[in-house]
Amino acid sequence: MENRIVPTLPSQREPLRIVIDSDVANEIDDLYAIALALRAPERFAIEGFVATHFAQVAGRDSTQRSYDLLIELLDAANMAGAFNVARGGDPMVYLDEASDSDGARLIIERAHAGSEENPLWVLGLGAATNLASALLIDPNIKPKVRYVYHARSEWSWPERSEQFNVGGDVRAVRTLLASGVPLVWFDTGQQLTCPMNTTEEKLLPLGGMPAFLHEFRYRSPYFQGKDKGFFDLGDVAWMMQPEVCKNEVVDVPHMDWKMAFQQKGDLGKMLRVSEVSASLVWELFFARMQDG
């Protein structure tokens, strides 16, 4: 796959067409990541959201739970009805068989609305089911998309992945790696922690969506820990300001069913993102919440 495209972010002055695929009801970090994207309209031309399952820890209703929370967040942002929100599919059963869904079809539709010169960026913040299924349903979208996949497991690179999203649909991730799709492997984010008193001070007085983000932390004791991670926030921050992370072009590995990598050098190259700067990301995030 010598001709596999390695994604390159355009100038910060250029907007990115984007669909965000998220298991938002599983973790609080997706909420913060999406909120940052909503507060950066000059960078993100958002063309839709896909609600994704987190089936490894929940039931068949996990997709609907993500859908409902996406709607709740958009309402808190005073953007109810502003975007197409689609439900994704169940985990893939076979490597070569898509899990068809409205979410996968949304990715395909929006990909074909652009071109190779004006691609659709698809940000995957959960299981890769819908990203992989879109490729299996319509491989012709490959040159028209750029996939950014949150696969945070930099401590185990390049031997294996130990990441929740990857484990959520291993078949789907193996499909992404082997497909030839232009791929960003976002391999960082554990550094992004924030104590309750900080979000109370910086978000609660702002009202609206920022206050919603802080108050959501009370829905689970886990969200209130001083070392609670806001992992996916880094993906959006990097797409806005690439300097918040380290970027390197690497060989795309094969992955086996135990999530171990094999480096064979035959799947082309991808962009691996690592070593996120927590201070730069939080500075950007709180400034955007204030600006709103």
Phi, psi and omega in degrees: 000054183296337183265012178296129182286134172263118184300141175231124179291134175294171175310148180298346178276350183260132178286149177253126169289130188214143165242133180252123181252120193215141170264055194303331181282352180278323189215154182283338187295327178299321179302314182292322179296313181294322178301319178297318178298320179295332181268014179230059184294339178286341180257323186244118168266091187286123183251008175149168177232147174239126177276129189242152179286163165225062193293339182289343178234002183216182183261194181299339182280359186295326177296315179296323178297320176294319178300313182298321181287326173301316178297319180295318179296315180297325175295318178296332179272005185059037180234026180302129179079002184282339185226153172286125177241119184242153177269136177275185185261174174286164180306148179295143179263325180232150181300326186254016183233121181291152167261091188293146182193167174299325180295314178297321180292328176296316178301315180297313181301312183288330175298314182287346175285346179251213183202177176296329179278337180230071189285163173270125173271128180244115182262114181261113182248020180208208175301149186273013186309309187284327177296313180292319182296322177301319179293321180290324179290318184218087180298344182291350179282347189309310181287351183259005180231159169228116182266129171246114187243124180281103184237028188319106175198047188295337179292337183251359177287140004259019184282319187194171170252143176232030192263142182303313182299317181297315179295340180292336174197083183298322179300320181294318180292320176299324177295314179304310184298320185273350191283334187090002180293142174299122194227132168253121179264097185276107196244034183210173178140345183293344180284346189272082178248159181202124180285162182301319185295334179287314178291328176296318182288319190264338184250316187303315182294344183282342182069186175055219182299316179302317178296321177302318181297317177294311185296335178296335180298336180284352181284347178207135174303328179300322181289345187265354182297145182294337179256019181299129181276145176238060195305309189290345177303328181296326181300311182292318179300318179296321179293335175275316184224090185303339182289352179286351181224169170269138180238135177213144176272127183227164172293140175284124181273158162282157175228135177267181186289347175266010178070022174268143180269148168234124181267107181246346177072020184242009181248015179080198185244158173218167176264122176256130182249131184213176171053056179295143175269109182298320184296318180292321180294313181293325176300314179296313183299308184292327176296318179291324177294321178294320183295333184292000000 
